[in-house]
Amino acid sequence: MLDKQLAKRLNLLVGNKELWEALQEYLHSLKTLDLQALAVATSESEMFRLQGKVNSLVRLEQLPDKVKEALTRKEEEQ
Protein backbone atom coordinates (compact mmCIF):
# COMPACT_ATOMS: atom_id res chain seq x y z
CA MET A 1 0.00 0.00 0.00
CA LEU A 2 1.28 3.40 -0.98
CA ASP A 3 1.87 5.88 1.85
CA LYS A 4 0.04 9.21 1.55
CA GLN A 5 3.19 11.36 1.79
CA LEU A 6 4.92 9.43 -0.98
CA ALA A 7 1.71 9.56 -3.04
CA LYS A 8 1.75 13.36 -2.81
CA ARG A 9 5.31 13.44 -4.15
CA LEU A 10 4.55 10.93 -6.91
CA ASN A 11 1.49 12.94 -7.88
CA LEU A 12 3.87 15.51 -9.36
CA LEU A 13 4.89 12.86 -11.88
CA VAL A 14 1.57 11.20 -12.64
CA GLY A 15 -0.32 14.50 -12.52
CA ASN A 16 1.84 16.01 -15.27
CA LYS A 17 0.07 14.68 -18.35
CA GLU A 18 2.89 15.32 -20.82
CA LEU A 19 5.55 13.82 -18.58
CA TRP A 20 3.44 10.83 -17.56
CA GLU A 21 2.48 10.03 -21.16
CA ALA A 22 6.15 10.05 -22.19
CA LEU A 23 7.05 7.72 -19.33
CA GLN A 24 4.07 5.50 -20.11
CA GLU A 25 5.17 5.22 -23.74
CA TYR A 26 8.65 4.20 -22.61
CA LEU A 27 7.28 1.63 -20.14
CA HIS A 28 5.03 0.19 -22.85
CA SER A 29 7.96 -0.20 -25.25
CA LEU A 30 10.02 -1.96 -22.57
CA LYS A 31 7.12 -4.26 -21.77
CA THR A 32 6.66 -5.12 -25.46
CA LEU A 33 10.35 -6.04 -25.78
CA ASP A 34 10.24 -8.17 -22.65
CA LEU A 35 7.07 -9.96 -23.79
CA GLN A 36 8.74 -10.74 -27.12
CA ALA A 37 11.79 -12.09 -25.28
CA LEU A 38 9.51 -14.11 -23.00
CA ALA A 39 7.87 -15.74 -26.03
CA VAL A 40 11.23 -17.12 -27.18
CA ALA A 41 12.85 -17.73 -23.78
CA THR A 42 14.57 -21.09 -23.65
CA SER A 43 15.33 -21.58 -19.96
CA GLU A 44 13.06 -21.58 -16.95
CA SER A 45 15.21 -19.03 -15.12
CA GLU A 46 15.07 -16.67 -18.12
CA MET A 47 11.28 -17.02 -18.21
CA PHE A 48 10.98 -16.24 -14.49
CA ARG A 49 13.27 -13.23 -14.82
CA LEU A 50 11.29 -11.84 -17.76
CA GLN A 51 7.99 -12.47 -16.00
CA GLY A 52 9.29 -10.48 -13.04
CA LYS A 53 10.37 -7.61 -15.30
CA VAL A 54 6.97 -7.52 -17.02
CA ASN A 55 5.21 -7.59 -13.66
CA SER A 56 7.28 -4.63 -12.43
CA LEU A 57 6.52 -2.66 -15.59
CA VAL A 58 2.79 -3.36 -15.24
CA ARG A 59 2.89 -2.12 -11.64
CA LEU A 60 4.61 1.08 -12.78
CA GLU A 61 1.93 1.57 -15.44
CA GLN A 62 -0.68 1.33 -12.67
CA LEU A 63 1.01 4.06 -10.63
CA PRO A 64 -1.59 6.78 -11.32
CA ASP A 65 -4.35 4.57 -9.92
CA LYS A 66 -2.29 3.71 -6.84
CA VAL A 67 -1.46 7.38 -6.23
CA LYS A 68 -5.09 8.41 -6.61
CA GLU A 69 -6.19 5.63 -4.26
CA ALA A 70 -3.65 6.66 -1.62
CA LEU A 71 -4.57 10.34 -1.84
CA THR A 72 -8.30 9.66 -1.45
CA ARG A 73 -7.87 7.09 1.34
CA LYS A 74 -9.27 8.23 4.66
CA GLU A 75 -6.79 8.86 7.48
CA GLU A 76 -8.12 6.04 9.71
CA GLU A 77 -7.53 3.46 6.98
CA GLN A 78 -3.77 4.06 7.06
Buried (B, 14 or more C-beta within 10 A) or exposed (E): EBEBEEBEEBBEEBEEEEEBEEBBEEBEEBBEBBBEBBEEBEEEEEBEBBBEBBEBBEEBBEBBEBBBEBEEBEEEEE
